[in-house]
Amino acid sequence: MSITSQSGSSNPVGDILVAVPEFHGLHISTRNEVANFVERKLKKFTLKLKASPYAPNSQLDPLGINSNFNMGLRNWLLQFPDKHRLGFLAAALSTIYITDEEIDSFIDIGLSRLREQMIEVAEMDDRQSGTKAIVEWATLKDNIRCYAVSEFGAYEKVIRRLQFTGSRDRAKHPIRGIVDEFVKAAFHDLRVLADKDLQTLIYREEAGQRAAELIRSLRNSHIVLVEDGTFSGKRIKREASRFLRLMNILFSGFETQMSLHGYKRPWVYLLAVFGTNDALEAVQELGALGGPDRVSSRFIPVFGHMFDRDASVNPGPPPAVEELTALTQKADCRKKLKLAVQFFHEQYSHKYWDRETDIRTMLKLDNKDIPYGLGGKGWTLLTHVNCPNDSLPLLWYPHIGSESFSIRALFPRLESQVEGESMHELQESIEIVSRDQARHLHDFLAEVHKEP
């Protein structure tokens, strides 16, 4: 196709190329090759958006991304100085958009792998206890306990496929909610039992009842922490570590008492519907093969789908950037992309890290990493449900609810970071419970584990 076009014409692909100065001096045959490459990429994106429109734009879609992606991309590019547009275009063309159908496929693969792991460890436990009974999946499934890590949609799909009601079944879970809520509530009760300053009888009795019921509900169980997607692995590692520390406090040191009554401490699995190599490596450090970060030998991460590091900019580059560089011959698209990333951070997205959230302070993020998103890798991944803050900020900022109105985001992010003061309170509770100076908590747990 020819790239000759005028702004506002019915040929938005041509308009996109006209908007990028580096394409102007190319030989006509090269320009047409670039145009065909861009058109193929945009056609694939348009088909995916038609199948699974980007949910955060369902109410308000100022760029028209869901209805006309080509025109929306053109209008997005025109917001930025022409010297940076090639970098922004390279980022957009490198983006991997994960549809609802793809997530369904990843869930099926993940659940198949999860089932294999559960049967394997259940058989291992039986061998170690001298039992040689064949492990039946139907029986094993009755002992599964599921908790959602985040508020987005994969959890409900996992529950339906497992054909049980999940954490909403109070017979299986005395404490409802996502993992963070579960952990905060549990540590609050344990703090009441451990802290000599909180020994008011009525509080202690109520907290003790809930803690005892929690222990009874989790004996012999297989706990599944369900996460939609994980990119850098920083957040999920932190949340899984807290959960595993809770399990250690409830069950470690009481294995002999439990075995007398046929009980075992629970296994914990992280089922990530999809993730990256970085995320897998991060959470593996918590399990049996981990080093200094090891928390529990009874923790297994399971991923439905893995994305390689070529889906990131840093170090990168993604394949689309290399292909575009080869086509344009003279323009270094990788360099242009990095310049666009830095420009966008300095002009816009620094507000997200410095003022609009306390993520930079809370996680002690490195200044050189945050232009590329949480974790510093610059992932070019998003789902039809949301765009993670691990991905390039130039794709998702300003997020929905941002104080910045000077530009429009290509895929505005629904902000889900709710940590802050409550997490500081949780950390304080964990420290008090771990110290258990007066041994009140230990004595309470020992009594619960003596139960038949």
C-alpha positions as a Markdown table, in Angstrom:
| # | Residue | x | y | z |
|---|---|---|---|---|
| 1 | Met | 0.0 | 0.0 | 0.0 |
| 2 | Ser | 1.1 | 3.6 | -0.5 |
| 3 | Ile | 1.7 | 5.7 | 2.6 |
| 4 | Thr | 0.7 | 9.0 | 0.9 |
| 5 | Ser | -2.1 | 10.5 | 3.1 |
| 6 | Gln | -3.3 | 13.6 | 4.6 |
| 7 | Ser | -4.1 | 14.2 | 8.3 |
| 8 | Gly | -7.8 | 13.4 | 9.0 |
| 9 | Ser | -8.1 | 11.2 | 5.9 |
| 10 | Ser | -9.7 | 7.8 | 5.7 |
| 11 | Asn | -6.3 | 6.2 | 5.6 |
| 12 | Pro | -5.1 | 6.3 | 9.3 |
| 13 | Val | -2.2 | 3.9 | 8.6 |
| 14 | Gly | -0.9 | 6.3 | 6.1 |
| 15 | Asp | -1.4 | 9.1 | 8.5 |
| 16 | Ile | 0.6 | 7.3 | 11.2 |
| 17 | Leu | 3.5 | 7.0 | 8.8 |
| 18 | Val | 3.3 | 10.6 | 7.7 |
| 19 | Ala | 3.4 | 11.6 | 11.4 |
| 20 | Val | 6.9 | 10.0 | 11.8 |
| 21 | Pro | 9.7 | 12.1 | 10.3 |
| 22 | Glu | 12.1 | 9.1 | 10.0 |
| 23 | Phe | 9.8 | 7.6 | 7.3 |
| 24 | His | 9.8 | 10.6 | 5.0 |
| 25 | Gly | 13.2 | 10.2 | 3.4 |
| 26 | Leu | 12.9 | 6.4 | 2.7 |
| 27 | His | 12.8 | 5.1 | -0.8 |
| 28 | Ile | 9.3 | 4.4 | -2.0 |
| 29 | Ser | 9.7 | 0.6 | -2.0 |
| 30 | Thr | 11.1 | 0.8 | 1.6 |
| 31 | Arg | 8.3 | 3.1 | 2.7 |
| 32 | Asn | 5.7 | 0.6 | 1.3 |
| 33 | Glu | 7.4 | -2.3 | 3.1 |
| 34 | Val | 7.2 | -0.3 | 6.3 |
| 35 | Ala | 3.6 | 0.5 | 5.6 |
| 36 | Asn | 2.7 | -3.2 | 5.0 |
| 37 | Phe | 4.5 | -4.2 | 8.3 |
| 38 | Val | 2.6 | -1.6 | 10.3 |
| 39 | Glu | -0.7 | -2.5 | 8.6 |
| 40 | Arg | -0.2 | -6.2 | 9.5 |
| 41 | Lys | 0.5 | -5.4 | 13.1 |
| 42 | Leu | -2.5 | -3.1 | 13.4 |
| 43 | Lys | -4.8 | -5.5 | 11.7 |
| 44 | Lys | -3.9 | -8.2 | 14.2 |
| 45 | Phe | -4.5 | -5.7 | 17.1 |
| 46 | Thr | -7.8 | -4.7 | 15.6 |
| 47 | Leu | -9.0 | -8.3 | 15.4 |
| 48 | Lys | -8.0 | -8.9 | 19.1 |
| 49 | Leu | -9.8 | -5.7 | 20.3 |
| 50 | Lys | -12.9 | -6.7 | 18.3 |
| 51 | Ala | -12.9 | -10.1 | 20.1 |
| 52 | Ser | -12.0 | -8.7 | 23.5 |
| 53 | Pro | -12.4 | -4.9 | 23.8 |
| 54 | Tyr | -10.2 | -3.2 | 26.4 |
| 55 | Ala | -12.4 | -3.2 | 29.5 |
| 56 | Pro | -11.2 | 0.0 | 31.2 |
| 57 | Asn | -12.3 | 1.8 | 28.0 |
| 58 | Ser | -15.8 | 0.4 | 28.2 |
| 59 | Gln | -17.3 | 3.5 | 29.7 |
| 60 | Leu | -15.1 | 6.2 | 28.3 |
| 61 | Asp | -12.8 | 5.7 | 25.3 |
| 62 | Pro | -11.6 | 9.2 | 24.3 |
| 63 | Leu | -9.1 | 7.9 | 21.7 |
| 64 | Gly | -11.6 | 5.4 | 20.3 |
| 65 | Ile | -9.2 | 2.5 | 20.8 |
| 66 | Asn | -11.9 | -0.2 | 21.0 |
| 67 | Ser | -13.9 | 1.2 | 18.0 |
| 68 | Asn | -11.1 | 2.2 | 15.6 |
| 69 | Phe | -7.6 | 1.2 | 16.9 |
| 70 | Asn | -5.8 | 2.6 | 13.8 |
| 71 | Met | -7.3 | 6.1 | 14.2 |
| 72 | Gly | -6.9 | 5.9 | 18.0 |
| 73 | Leu | -3.2 | 5.0 | 17.6 |
| 74 | Arg | -2.7 | 7.9 | 15.2 |
| 75 | Asn | -4.3 | 10.4 | 17.6 |
| 76 | Trp | -2.2 | 9.1 | 20.5 |
| 77 | Leu | 1.0 | 9.5 | 18.5 |
| 78 | Leu | 0.1 | 13.1 | 17.5 |
| 79 | Gln | 0.1 | 14.1 | 21.2 |
| 80 | Phe | 3.9 | 13.8 | 21.3 |
| 81 | Pro | 6.8 | 15.8 | 19.7 |
| 82 | Asp | 7.6 | 14.4 | 16.2 |
| 83 | Lys | 11.2 | 13.6 | 17.2 |
| 84 | His | 9.8 | 11.0 | 19.7 |
| 85 | Arg | 7.0 | 9.5 | 17.6 |
| 86 | Leu | 9.1 | 6.6 | 16.1 |
| 87 | Gly | 9.9 | 5.5 | 19.6 |
| 88 | Phe | 6.2 | 5.6 | 20.7 |
| 89 | Leu | 5.2 | 3.8 | 17.5 |
| 90 | Ala | 7.8 | 1.1 | 18.2 |
| 91 | Ala | 6.4 | 0.6 | 21.7 |
| 92 | Ala | 2.8 | 0.3 | 20.4 |
| 93 | Leu | 3.8 | -2.2 | 17.7 |
| 94 | Ser | 5.6 | -4.3 | 20.2 |
| 95 | Thr | 2.6 | -4.6 | 22.5 |
| 96 | Ile | 1.2 | -8.0 | 23.1 |
| 97 | Tyr | -2.6 | -7.9 | 23.8 |
| 98 | Ile | -4.0 | -10.9 | 25.6 |
| 99 | Thr | -7.6 | -11.7 | 24.9 |
| 100 | Asp | -10.3 | -13.4 | 26.9 |
| 101 | Glu | -10.0 | -16.5 | 24.8 |
| 102 | Glu | -6.2 | -16.7 | 25.3 |
| 103 | Ile | -6.7 | -16.4 | 29.1 |
| 104 | Asp | -9.2 | -19.3 | 29.0 |
| 105 | Ser | -6.5 | -21.4 | 27.2 |
| 106 | Phe | -3.8 | -20.4 | 29.7 |
| 107 | Ile | -6.2 | -21.3 | 32.6 |
| 108 | Asp | -6.8 | -24.8 | 31.2 |
| 109 | Ile | -3.1 | -25.4 | 30.8 |
| 110 | Gly | -2.4 | -24.1 | 34.3 |
| 111 | Leu | -5.1 | -26.2 | 35.9 |
| 112 | Ser | -3.8 | -29.3 | 34.1 |
| 113 | Arg | -0.3 | -28.6 | 35.5 |
| 114 | Leu | -1.7 | -27.8 | 38.9 |
| 115 | Arg | -3.6 | -31.1 | 39.0 |
| 116 | Glu | -0.4 | -33.1 | 38.1 |
| 117 | Gln | 1.6 | -31.3 | 40.9 |
| 118 | Met | -1.1 | -31.9 | 43.5 |
| 119 | Ile | -1.3 | -35.6 | 42.8 |
| 120 | Glu | 2.5 | -35.9 | 42.8 |
| 121 | Val | 2.9 | -34.2 | 46.2 |
| 122 | Ala | -0.1 | -36.0 | 47.7 |
| 123 | Glu | 1.5 | -39.4 | 46.7 |
| 124 | Met | 4.8 | -38.2 | 48.1 |
| 125 | Asp | 3.2 | -37.3 | 51.4 |
| 126 | Asp | 1.5 | -40.8 | 51.5 |
| 127 | Arg | 4.8 | -42.6 | 50.9 |
| 128 | Gln | 6.5 | -40.6 | 53.6 |
| 129 | Ser | 3.7 | -41.5 | 56.1 |
| 130 | Gly | 3.8 | -45.2 | 55.1 |
| 131 | Thr | 0.5 | -45.1 | 53.1 |
| 132 | Lys | 0.4 | -46.5 | 49.6 |
| 133 | Ala | -3.1 | -45.7 | 48.7 |
| 134 | Ile | -3.8 | -44.4 | 45.1 |
| 135 | Val | -4.6 | -40.7 | 45.2 |
| 136 | Glu | -7.9 | -39.9 | 43.6 |
| 137 | Trp | -8.5 | -36.5 | 42.1 |
| 138 | Ala | -12.1 | -36.4 | 43.3 |
| 139 | Thr | -11.0 | -36.9 | 46.9 |
| 140 | Leu | -8.0 | -34.5 | 46.6 |
| 141 | Lys | -10.3 | -31.8 | 45.1 |
| 142 | Asp | -12.3 | -31.7 | 48.3 |
| 143 | Asn | -9.2 | -30.4 | 50.1 |
| 144 | Ile | -8.5 | -27.5 | 47.7 |
| 145 | Arg | -8.8 | -24.0 | 49.2 |
| 146 | Cys | -8.6 | -21.1 | 46.7 |
| 147 | Tyr | -7.8 | -17.5 | 47.3 |
| 148 | Ala | -7.7 | -14.6 | 44.8 |
| 149 | Val | -4.5 | -12.6 | 44.8 |
| 150 | Ser | -6.0 | -9.7 | 42.8 |
| 151 | Glu | -9.4 | -8.4 | 42.1 |
| 152 | Phe | -9.5 | -9.1 | 38.4 |
| 153 | Gly | -11.3 | -11.9 | 36.6 |
| 154 | Ala | -9.3 | -15.1 | 36.3 |
| 155 | Tyr | -10.2 | -16.3 | 39.8 |
| 156 | Glu | -13.9 | -16.8 | 39.1 |
| 157 | Lys | -13.0 | -18.8 | 35.9 |
| 158 | Val | -10.7 | -21.0 | 37.9 |
| 159 | Ile | -13.4 | -21.6 | 40.5 |
| 160 | Arg | -15.9 | -22.6 | 37.8 |
| 161 | Arg | -13.5 | -25.0 | 36.2 |
| 162 | Leu | -12.7 | -26.6 | 39.5 |
| 163 | Gln | -16.5 | -26.9 | 40.1 |
| 164 | Phe | -16.6 | -25.6 | 43.7 |
| 165 | Thr | -17.5 | -22.4 | 45.3 |
| 166 | Gly | -14.0 | -21.3 | 46.4 |
| 167 | Ser | -13.4 | -18.8 | 49.1 |
| 168 | Arg | -17.1 | -17.8 | 49.3 |
| 169 | Asp | -17.7 | -21.2 | 50.9 |
| 170 | Arg | -17.4 | -20.3 | 54.6 |
| 171 | Ala | -17.4 | -23.9 | 55.5 |
| 172 | Lys | -14.0 | -24.1 | 53.8 |
| 173 | His | -12.8 | -20.6 | 54.6 |
| 174 | Pro | -13.7 | -18.8 | 57.8 |
| 175 | Ile | -12.1 | -15.6 | 56.5 |
| 176 | Arg | -13.2 | -14.3 | 53.2 |
| 177 | Gly | -11.6 | -12.0 | 50.7 |
| 178 | Ile | -8.5 | -11.8 | 48.5 |
| 179 | Val | -5.1 | -12.9 | 49.9 |
| 180 | Asp | -4.1 | -9.6 | 51.4 |
| 181 | Glu | -7.4 | -9.3 | 53.3 |
| 182 | Phe | -7.1 | -12.9 | 54.5 |
| 183 | Val | -3.5 | -12.4 | 55.7 |
| 184 | Lys | -4.3 | -9.1 | 57.5 |
| 185 | Ala | -7.3 | -10.6 | 59.3 |
| 186 | Ala | -5.4 | -13.7 | 60.3 |
| 187 | Phe | -2.4 | -11.8 | 61.6 |
| 188 | His | -4.6 | -9.4 | 63.5 |
| 189 | Asp | -6.1 | -12.3 | 65.4 |
| 190 | Leu | -2.7 | -13.9 | 66.1 |
| 191 | Arg | -1.4 | -10.5 | 67.3 |
| 192 | Val | -4.3 | -10.4 | 69.9 |
| 193 | Leu | -3.2 | -13.9 | 71.1 |
| 194 | Ala | 0.5 | -13.0 | 71.2 |
| 195 | Asp | 0.6 | -9.4 | 72.4 |
| 196 | Lys | 0.6 | -9.2 | 76.2 |
| 197 | Asp | -0.9 | -5.7 | 75.9 |
| 198 | Leu | -3.9 | -7.0 | 74.0 |
| 199 | Gln | -5.0 | -9.7 | 76.4 |
| 200 | Thr | -8.5 | -8.4 | 77.0 |
| 201 | Leu | -10.5 | -11.6 | 77.6 |
| 202 | Ile | -13.3 | -10.9 | 75.1 |
| 203 | Tyr | -10.9 | -10.1 | 72.3 |
| 204 | Arg | -8.7 | -13.1 | 73.1 |
| 205 | Glu | -11.7 | -15.5 | 73.0 |
| 206 | Glu | -13.0 | -14.2 | 69.7 |
| 207 | Ala | -9.6 | -14.2 | 68.1 |
| 208 | Gly | -8.9 | -17.6 | 69.4 |
| 209 | Gln | -12.1 | -19.1 | 68.0 |
| 210 | Arg | -11.3 | -17.7 | 64.6 |
| 211 | Ala | -7.7 | -18.8 | 64.6 |
| 212 | Ala | -8.6 | -22.3 | 65.8 |
| 213 | Glu | -11.2 | -22.6 | 63.0 |
| 214 | Leu | -8.7 | -21.4 | 60.5 |
| 215 | Ile | -6.2 | -24.1 | 61.5 |
| 216 | Arg | -8.9 | -26.8 | 61.4 |
| 217 | Ser | -10.0 | -25.7 | 57.9 |
| 218 | Leu | -6.5 | -25.8 | 56.5 |
| 219 | Arg | -5.2 | -29.1 | 57.8 |
| 220 | Asn | -4.4 | -31.6 | 55.0 |
| 221 | Ser | -5.4 | -28.9 | 52.5 |
| 222 | His | -4.0 | -27.8 | 49.1 |
| 223 | Ile | -4.2 | -24.0 | 49.1 |
| 224 | Val | -4.2 | -22.3 | 45.7 |
| 225 | Leu | -3.3 | -18.6 | 45.4 |
| 226 | Val | -4.8 | -17.6 | 42.0 |
| 227 | Glu | -3.2 | -14.7 | 40.1 |
| 228 | Asp | -4.2 | -13.4 | 36.7 |
| 229 | Gly | -0.7 | -12.4 | 35.5 |
| 230 | Thr | 2.6 | -11.6 | 37.1 |
| 231 | Phe | 5.4 | -9.7 | 35.3 |
| 232 | Ser | 8.3 | -8.6 | 37.5 |
| 233 | Gly | 7.2 | -10.9 | 40.3 |
| 234 | Lys | 7.8 | -8.3 | 43.0 |
| 235 | Arg | 4.2 | -7.9 | 44.2 |
| 236 | Ile | 3.3 | -11.6 | 44.1 |
| 237 | Lys | 6.5 | -12.6 | 45.8 |
| 238 | Arg | 5.8 | -10.2 | 48.6 |
| 239 | Glu | 2.2 | -11.4 | 49.1 |
| 240 | Ala | 3.1 | -15.1 | 48.7 |
| 241 | Ser | 5.9 | -14.6 | 51.3 |
| 242 | Arg | 3.5 | -13.2 | 53.8 |
| 243 | Phe | 1.0 | -16.0 | 53.3 |
| 244 | Leu | 3.7 | -18.6 | 53.7 |
| 245 | Arg | 5.0 | -17.0 | 56.9 |
| 246 | Leu | 1.4 | -17.2 | 58.2 |
| 247 | Met | 1.3 | -20.9 | 57.4 |
| 248 | Asn | 4.7 | -21.4 | 59.1 |
| 249 | Ile | 3.4 | -19.7 | 62.3 |
| 250 | Leu | 0.2 | -21.8 | 62.3 |
| 251 | Phe | 1.8 | -25.2 | 61.6 |
| 252 | Ser | 5.6 | -25.3 | 61.9 |
| 253 | Gly | 6.8 | -27.1 | 65.0 |
| 254 | Phe | 3.6 | -29.0 | 65.5 |
| 255 | Glu | 4.1 | -31.7 | 62.8 |
| 256 | Thr | 4.4 | -34.5 | 65.4 |
| 257 | Gln | 1.2 | -33.6 | 67.2 |
| 258 | Met | -0.7 | -33.3 | 63.8 |
| 259 | Ser | 0.7 | -36.7 | 62.6 |
| 260 | Leu | -0.7 | -38.4 | 65.7 |
| 261 | His | -4.2 | -37.5 | 64.4 |
| 262 | Gly | -3.5 | -38.1 | 60.7 |
| 263 | Tyr | -3.0 | -34.4 | 59.8 |
| 264 | Lys | -0.4 | -32.8 | 57.6 |
| 265 | Arg | 0.4 | -29.1 | 57.2 |
| 266 | Pro | -1.0 | -27.6 | 54.0 |
| 267 | Trp | 0.7 | -27.4 | 50.6 |
| 268 | Val | 0.6 | -23.9 | 49.0 |
| 269 | Tyr | 0.5 | -23.4 | 45.3 |
| 270 | Leu | 0.7 | -20.2 | 43.3 |
| 271 | Leu | -1.4 | -20.6 | 40.1 |
| 272 | Ala | -0.4 | -17.7 | 37.8 |
| 273 | Val | -2.5 | -17.8 | 34.6 |
| 274 | Phe | 0.4 | -16.3 | 32.8 |
| 275 | Gly | 3.7 | -14.7 | 33.7 |
| 276 | Thr | 7.2 | -14.0 | 32.7 |
| 277 | Asn | 10.6 | -15.7 | 33.3 |
| 278 | Asp | 11.4 | -13.0 | 35.8 |
| 279 | Ala | 8.3 | -13.6 | 37.8 |
| 280 | Leu | 8.8 | -17.4 | 37.9 |
| 281 | Glu | 12.4 | -17.0 | 39.1 |
| 282 | Ala | 11.3 | -14.5 | 41.8 |
| 283 | Val | 8.6 | -16.7 | 43.3 |
| 284 | Gln | 10.7 | -19.9 | 43.0 |
| 285 | Glu | 13.1 | -18.4 | 45.6 |
| 286 | Leu | 10.3 | -18.8 | 48.2 |
| 287 | Gly | 10.1 | -22.6 | 47.7 |
| 288 | Ala | 12.2 | -25.7 | 48.3 |
| 289 | Leu | 14.9 | -24.7 | 45.8 |
| 290 | Gly | 15.2 | -21.1 | 47.0 |
| 291 | Gly | 18.2 | -19.6 | 48.7 |
| 292 | Pro | 18.2 | -17.0 | 51.4 |
| 293 | Asp | 14.6 | -16.0 | 50.5 |
| 294 | Arg | 13.3 | -19.5 | 51.0 |
| 295 | Val | 10.1 | -19.5 | 53.2 |
| 296 | Ser | 8.6 | -22.9 | 52.8 |
| 297 | Ser | 9.5 | -26.3 | 51.3 |
| 298 | Arg | 5.7 | -26.9 | 50.7 |
| 299 | Phe | 5.3 | -24.1 | 48.1 |
| 300 | Ile | 5.0 | -24.7 | 44.4 |
| 301 | Pro | 4.5 | -22.1 | 41.7 |
| 302 | Val | 2.5 | -23.2 | 38.6 |
| 303 | Phe | 2.2 | -21.0 | 35.5 |
| 304 | Gly | -0.3 | -21.5 | 32.7 |
| 305 | His | 1.8 | -19.6 | 30.1 |
| 306 | Met | 5.2 | -18.1 | 30.1 |
| 307 | Phe | 6.3 | -15.0 | 28.2 |
| 308 | Asp | 10.0 | -14.7 | 27.3 |
| 309 | Arg | 12.1 | -11.7 | 27.9 |
| 310 | Asp | 11.8 | -10.6 | 24.3 |
| 311 | Ala | 8.3 | -9.2 | 25.4 |
| 312 | Ser | 10.2 | -6.5 | 27.3 |
| 313 | Val | 12.2 | -3.4 | 26.2 |
| 314 | Asn | 14.9 | -3.6 | 28.9 |
| 315 | Pro | 17.2 | -5.2 | 27.9 |
| 316 | Gly | 15.2 | -6.1 | 24.8 |
| 317 | Pro | 14.5 | -5.1 | 22.1 |
| 318 | Pro | 11.3 | -6.8 | 21.2 |
| 319 | Pro | 11.1 | -8.5 | 17.8 |
| 320 | Ala | 8.9 | -5.8 | 16.3 |
| 321 | Val | 11.5 | -3.1 | 17.1 |
| 322 | Glu | 14.3 | -5.2 | 15.5 |
| 323 | Glu | 12.1 | -5.7 | 12.4 |
| 324 | Leu | 11.2 | -2.1 | 12.1 |
| 325 | Thr | 14.9 | -1.1 | 12.5 |
| 326 | Ala | 15.8 | -3.5 | 9.7 |
| 327 | Leu | 13.1 | -2.0 | 7.4 |
| 328 | Thr | 14.0 | 1.6 | 8.0 |
| 329 | Gln | 17.7 | 0.8 | 7.6 |
| 330 | Lys | 19.0 | 4.1 | 9.0 |
| 331 | Ala | 16.8 | 4.8 | 12.0 |
| 332 | Asp | 17.8 | 3.1 | 15.3 |
| 333 | Cys | 14.3 | 2.2 | 16.6 |
| 334 | Arg | 15.7 | 0.7 | 19.8 |
| 335 | Lys | 17.5 | 4.0 | 20.6 |
| 336 | Lys | 14.4 | 6.0 | 19.6 |
| 337 | Leu | 12.3 | 3.8 | 21.9 |
| 338 | Lys | 14.5 | 4.4 | 24.9 |
| 339 | Leu | 14.5 | 8.1 | 24.3 |
| 340 | Ala | 10.7 | 8.1 | 24.1 |
| 341 | Val | 10.6 | 6.2 | 27.4 |
| 342 | Gln | 12.8 | 8.7 | 29.2 |
| 343 | Phe | 11.0 | 11.6 | 27.7 |
| 344 | Phe | 7.6 | 10.3 | 28.8 |
| 345 | His | 8.8 | 9.7 | 32.3 |
| 346 | Glu | 10.3 | 13.1 | 32.7 |
| 347 | Gln | 7.2 | 14.9 | 31.2 |
| 348 | Tyr | 4.4 | 12.8 | 32.5 |
| 349 | Ser | 4.6 | 9.4 | 34.3 |
| 350 | His | 7.0 | 10.5 | 37.1 |
| 351 | Lys | 3.9 | 11.9 | 38.8 |
| 352 | Tyr | 2.5 | 8.4 | 39.2 |
| 353 | Trp | 5.6 | 7.2 | 41.2 |
| 354 | Asp | 6.3 | 10.5 | 43.0 |
| 355 | Arg | 2.8 | 11.9 | 43.9 |
| 356 | Glu | -0.1 | 9.8 | 42.8 |
| 357 | Thr | 1.0 | 6.6 | 44.6 |
| 358 | Asp | 3.6 | 5.8 | 47.3 |
| 359 | Ile | 4.8 | 2.7 | 45.3 |
| 360 | Arg | 8.3 | 4.1 | 44.8 |
| 361 | Thr | 8.9 | 4.8 | 48.5 |
| 362 | Met | 7.1 | 1.6 | 49.7 |
| 363 | Leu | 9.1 | -0.7 | 47.4 |
| 364 | Lys | 12.3 | 1.3 | 47.4 |
| 365 | Leu | 12.4 | 1.4 | 43.6 |
| 366 | Asp | 15.5 | 2.4 | 41.8 |
| 367 | Asn | 15.3 | 5.7 | 39.9 |
| 368 | Lys | 16.8 | 4.3 | 36.8 |
| 369 | Asp | 14.2 | 1.5 | 36.6 |
| 370 | Ile | 10.9 | 3.3 | 37.1 |
| 371 | Pro | 10.7 | 4.9 | 33.6 |
| 372 | Tyr | 10.2 | 1.4 | 32.4 |
| 373 | Gly | 7.6 | 0.4 | 34.9 |
| 374 | Leu | 7.6 | -1.6 | 38.1 |
| 375 | Gly | 10.6 | -4.0 | 38.0 |
| 376 | Gly | 12.4 | -1.9 | 35.4 |
| 377 | Lys | 12.0 | -4.3 | 32.5 |
| 378 | Gly | 9.5 | -2.4 | 30.3 |
| 379 | Trp | 7.2 | -5.2 | 29.5 |
| 380 | Thr | 4.9 | -4.7 | 26.5 |
| 381 | Leu | 2.2 | -6.9 | 27.8 |
| 382 | Leu | -1.4 | -6.2 | 28.7 |
| 383 | Thr | -4.7 | -8.0 | 28.9 |
| 384 | His | -8.2 | -7.0 | 27.9 |
| 385 | Val | -8.9 | -6.5 | 31.6 |
| 386 | Asn | -6.1 | -4.1 | 32.5 |
| 387 | Cys | -2.6 | -2.9 | 31.8 |
| 388 | Pro | -0.1 | -3.7 | 34.6 |
| 389 | Asn | 2.2 | -1.1 | 36.0 |
| 390 | Asp | 5.1 | -3.5 | 35.2 |
| 391 | Ser | 4.5 | -2.6 | 31.5 |
| 392 | Leu | 5.9 | 0.5 | 29.9 |
| 393 | Pro | 4.2 | 3.6 | 31.5 |
| 394 | Leu | 3.9 | 5.3 | 28.1 |
| 395 | Leu | 1.3 | 2.6 | 27.3 |
| 396 | Trp | -0.9 | 3.1 | 30.3 |
| 397 | Tyr | -0.4 | 6.5 | 31.9 |
| 398 | Pro | -2.4 | 8.6 | 32.8 |
| 399 | His | -4.2 | 5.8 | 34.6 |
| 400 | Ile | -7.9 | 6.1 | 35.3 |
| 401 | Gly | -8.3 | 8.5 | 38.2 |
| 402 | Ser | -5.0 | 10.2 | 37.5 |
| 403 | Glu | -4.5 | 14.0 | 38.2 |
| 404 | Ser | -2.9 | 14.4 | 34.8 |
| 405 | Phe | -5.2 | 15.5 | 32.0 |
| 406 | Ser | -2.7 | 16.9 | 29.4 |
| 407 | Ile | -2.5 | 13.7 | 27.4 |
| 408 | Arg | -4.6 | 10.5 | 26.8 |
| 409 | Ala | -3.3 | 7.0 | 27.5 |
| 410 | Leu | -3.3 | 4.4 | 24.8 |
| 411 | Phe | -4.4 | 1.7 | 27.3 |
| 412 | Pro | -5.3 | 3.6 | 30.6 |
| 413 | Arg | -4.6 | 1.4 | 33.6 |
| 414 | Leu | -7.2 | 0.7 | 36.3 |
| 415 | Glu | -5.2 | 1.3 | 39.5 |
| 416 | Ser | -5.3 | -1.5 | 42.0 |
| 417 | Gln | -2.6 | -0.5 | 44.4 |
| 418 | Val | -4.3 | -0.3 | 47.8 |
| 419 | Glu | -1.3 | -0.9 | 50.0 |
| 420 | Gly | 0.0 | 1.8 | 52.3 |
| 421 | Glu | -0.7 | 2.4 | 56.0 |
| 422 | Ser | -2.6 | -0.9 | 56.3 |
| 423 | Met | 0.5 | -2.7 | 55.1 |
| 424 | His | 2.7 | -1.0 | 57.7 |
| 425 | Glu | 0.2 | -2.1 | 60.3 |
| 426 | Leu | 0.4 | -5.6 | 58.9 |
| 427 | Gln | 4.2 | -5.7 | 59.1 |
| 428 | Glu | 4.0 | -4.6 | 62.7 |
| 429 | Ser | 1.6 | -7.4 | 63.5 |
| 430 | Ile | 3.9 | -9.9 | 61.7 |
| 431 | Glu | 6.8 | -8.8 | 63.9 |
| 432 | Ile | 4.9 | -9.1 | 67.1 |
| 433 | Val | 3.5 | -12.5 | 66.2 |
| 434 | Ser | 6.9 | -13.8 | 65.2 |
| 435 | Arg | 8.5 | -12.7 | 68.4 |
| 436 | Asp | 5.6 | -14.0 | 70.6 |
| 437 | Gln | 7.6 | -12.9 | 73.6 |
| 438 | Ala | 5.4 | -14.2 | 76.3 |
| 439 | Arg | 4.7 | -17.5 | 74.5 |
| 440 | His | 1.0 | -16.9 | 74.7 |
| 441 | Leu | 0.5 | -17.7 | 71.0 |
| 442 | His | 2.7 | -20.8 | 71.1 |
| 443 | Asp | 0.7 | -22.2 | 74.0 |
| 444 | Phe | -2.6 | -21.5 | 72.3 |
| 445 | Leu | -1.4 | -23.2 | 69.0 |
| 446 | Ala | -0.1 | -26.2 | 70.9 |
| 447 | Glu | -3.5 | -26.8 | 72.5 |
| 448 | Val | -5.3 | -26.5 | 69.1 |
| 449 | His | -2.9 | -29.1 | 67.6 |
| 450 | Lys | -3.6 | -31.5 | 70.4 |
| 451 | Glu | -7.2 | -31.9 | 69.2 |
| 452 | Pro | -8.1 | -35.2 | 67.5 |
